[in-house]
Amino acid sequence: MINLEVGMFQTLAIAVLAIYFGDYMRDKFSVLKRYCIPSPVVGGTIFAVVTTIFFSSGLLGFKFDYTTMNTFFYNVFFAATGLAASLSLLKKGGKLVIIFTILAALLAFLQNVLALGVGAAMGMNPLVALMAGSVPLTGGHGNAASFGPLAESMGGTGALEVAIAAATFGLIAGCIMGGPLGRRLIQKYGLNSTSAQIEADEGATSTVKALVNSKRAHKAVFILLLACGLGQTLFALCKVLLPSVHLPIHVMSMFGGIILRLILDAKKQNHDELYQSIDIVGGISLSIFVSLSIVTMKLWQLADLALPLITILALQLVLIYLFCVYITFRACGKNYDAAIISVGHSGFGLGAVPVSMATMSAVCAQYHYSRIAFFVVPLIGGFISNITNAVIITAFLNVAKGML
């Protein structure tokens, strides 16, 4: 088989083409737009399927150079998320942060209960079965790569391969589930016409969109880069001062954005036009990041999933859908913001915060923006949930080892 090395800028160009193709497909097939499937997901998935066909046929393999660009755009997006968090939003989000932290931990707990329970009923090694729980789903590929080898060292042969495949499954499922879930909640409860936030969000942005110009666009990019630089500095300081605490760098970029937002707001000037420009750059960064993540997926890893694991993952989809619709939505207020948060929960509950952001953006593009959701979801999914999930996983690994 020929292995083709695709350079960093070539990979970036493919990701952009995938977005354009996704836009074309959404215009061509209205069902994709109706159910809020994001353009990067549509185009990226089709490209990933094509590369999988080439790989499976033994004709051509692709080696993408995407890590550096992925990290860059991910951090820029999180910096933009932090800069969107005004002081009033931070105050408003306090209660929801606590509620959503508990919900995220509860879902992770239930995912592991389901994985171990079904795995035991089907005669699976409990350590391997656990790799279809919150390790690859709430945790994503990062946790799969971290906890898979640990499970193998405890006696779960093949745990890493299962965890990586399950994380890939979750990434795809999360991209598909979020949009329809959000649309169902908004349509069922008539939230688009009753939300009091419509005027606050749309009224503010509609007047400033026409005011976005070159000067403000430059300033927006510069501030975002400053936020990322500040975030990396905080990341380095945290590693020195708190070596036992592992905070991902993208979360620190978000904190950098929050700090700069507080500094800008302290000047008592109107920065609405600037923040709108920052939102635009953040949205572009998110689209590119999601497209990069999906076009480089190795879908052939899913072929290694045996029937018991497919059964567990199918039941996980049911669990997450029901949990987000009947628990997350209601506990977060049963309003429009709660619907968007539920969309986000289904995204990172199945594997990755970028999926949450992409599906939330797609739903909001069809209806309207939710500032509180775009603050709460990345904060919990990208940071706090990583901590609570790690504690939960560790406890369940010990339980699974005891079941051997």
C-alpha positions, 0 to 999 in steps of 0.5 A: 500500500502506498502511504501518502504524506500530506503536509500541514498546509495541504491538510489545512486546505483539505479541511477548508475544502471539506467545509465548502463541500459540506456547505454545498451538501447542506444546500443540496439536501435540506434535511442536513440543514433542517436537522442542524448537521454542521458543514465541517461534519458533513464534508469531513465525514464524507472525506473520512469515508473516502480515505477509509475506502482507500485504506481498507482496499489496500491502495492508499494510506494517508498520513496527515500533519495536523497536530500543530494547526489543530492546537492553534485553532482550538486555542483561538476558539477557546480564547474567543469563548473566554472573551465572550464571558462578560462579568454579568454572564459569569454571575449568571452562569454560576448556578448553571456551572454547578448544576452542569458539573453534577450532571456531567459527573452523573452521566459519566457514572451511568455510562460506566455502570451501563458498560460494566453491566452489559459487559458482564451479562455478555461475558466480556472482560470487565476492564475491556467493557469499561473502555466503552464507558466514560473513558472514550465517550465523556473522555474522548480520544485523550482519555482513551489513550491515557486509560487504555494502557492502564486497563491493559496493565491491569489485565484488560487485553486489547483495552487500548484498541477498544477505547480508541475505536469507541472514541471514534464511534462517539465522535461521529455519533456526537456530530450526528445526534446533537443537531436533531436533539436540539431541534426537537427540544426547541420545536417541541417547547416553542423555545425560539419564539418565547426566549427573552434572550432573543432581543438581548442577543440578536438585537446587540449583534444585528446592529454591530455586524455592519460595523465590523471593519478591517481595523476591528478585525485586526484588533480582534485577531491580535487580542485573541493571540494575546489571550492564547499567549496569556493562556500558555503563560498561565499553563506554564505557571500552573505546571510549576506551582501545581505540578499534580494538577493537569489543566489542558492548555485550551482551558488556560487560553479560555481563562486568558480570554476571560481576563482580557475581557474583564480588563476591556470591560473595566475601561467603561467603553463600548466594545460591542463591535470588537466582540462581534469581530472576535466572535467571527474569528472564533467561529472560523477557528472552530469550523477549521478545527472541527473539519481538521479533526474529522477529515483525519479520522481513522474510521477503519478502527471501528471495524474492530468492534465486536458485537458486545461492544457495538451493543454497549455503544448502541445502548450508550447512545440511548442513555445519552439521548434520554439523559440530555432530553429528560435530565439535562434540559429540565435541570438547566431550566427547561428554556432555550439556553437549556436546550443548547446546553443539552446539545452541548452535553450530548456532544462531549458526552459522546467524545469531544468538546469541539463536537459540542461547539460545532453542533451548538453553533449549527443549532444556533445558526438556525435559531439564535445564539445562547451566550450562557451555553457557550460559556458553561459547556466548554468550561465544564466539558473542556476542564471540570469534567476532565477532573471528575471523569478521571476520578470516576474512571479510576474508581470503576477501574478498581471495581472492574479489576475486582470483577476478574 
